[in-house]
Amino acid sequence: MSILTAKEITRLSPPERLALIGELWDSLAGVDLPPSSAQQAELGRRLERFDDDRADGVSWAELRTELAARAS
């Protein structure tokens, strides 16, 4: 396997680098990568905020009614 060096990558044009990014991204399809500890901590914070803010949420029916009232 040939690995590109940073110098070789910077010689690529921006469209070529974007194409390379796309190929790398697509190559990860189906790969099960566990989240890092920092990502797990962030997910935990977001879930806590979600649970805390859930009481302030409205149902889809309530939102639809409110949007319909604003549109008229």
C-alpha positions as CSV (number, residue, x, y, z in Angstrom):
1,M,0.0,0.0,0.0
2,S,1.3,3.4,-1.0
3,I,0.7,6.1,1.6
4,L,0.8,9.7,0.5
5,T,3.0,12.0,2.4
6,A,1.8,15.5,3.6
7,K,4.0,17.0,0.9
8,E,2.4,14.8,-1.8
9,I,-1.1,15.7,-0.6
10,T,-0.4,19.5,-0.7
11,R,0.8,19.1,-4.4
12,L,-2.7,17.9,-5.3
13,S,-5.2,20.5,-6.6
14,P,-8.1,21.3,-4.3
15,P,-10.5,19.3,-6.4
16,E,-8.1,16.3,-6.2
17,R,-7.9,16.6,-2.5
18,L,-11.6,16.8,-2.2
19,A,-11.9,13.7,-4.3
20,L,-9.3,12.0,-2.0
21,I,-11.3,13.0,1.0
22,G,-14.5,11.5,-0.5
23,E,-12.7,8.3,-1.3
24,L,-11.4,8.0,2.2
25,W,-14.8,8.8,3.7
26,D,-16.5,6.2,1.5
27,S,-13.9,3.6,2.5
28,L,-15.1,3.8,6.1
29,A,-18.6,2.7,5.2
30,G,-19.6,-0.2,7.3
31,V,-16.6,0.2,9.6
32,D,-17.6,0.2,13.3
33,L,-15.4,2.8,15.0
34,P,-16.1,3.3,18.6
35,P,-16.4,6.9,19.8
36,S,-13.4,8.4,21.6
37,S,-13.7,9.2,25.3
38,A,-14.1,12.9,24.4
39,Q,-16.9,12.1,21.9
40,Q,-18.6,9.9,24.5
41,A,-18.4,12.7,27.1
42,E,-19.9,15.2,24.5
43,L,-22.7,12.7,23.7
44,G,-23.4,12.4,27.4
45,R,-23.6,16.2,27.8
46,R,-25.9,16.5,24.8
47,L,-28.2,13.7,26.1
48,E,-28.4,15.5,29.5
49,R,-29.3,18.8,27.8
50,F,-31.9,17.0,25.7
51,D,-33.5,15.4,28.7
52,D,-33.4,18.7,30.6
53,D,-35.0,20.6,27.7
54,R,-37.6,18.0,26.8
55,A,-40.1,19.6,29.2
56,D,-39.9,22.8,27.1
57,G,-40.6,21.0,23.9
58,V,-43.9,20.8,22.0
59,S,-45.5,18.0,20.1
60,W,-45.6,17.9,16.3
61,A,-49.4,18.6,16.4
62,E,-48.8,21.7,18.6
63,L,-46.0,23.0,16.3
64,R,-48.0,22.4,13.2
65,T,-51.0,24.3,14.6
66,E,-48.7,27.2,15.6
67,L,-47.0,27.3,12.2
68,A,-50.4,27.3,10.5
69,A,-51.6,30.2,12.6
70,R,-48.4,32.2,11.8
71,A,-48.9,31.5,8.1
72,S,-52.5,32.9,8.0
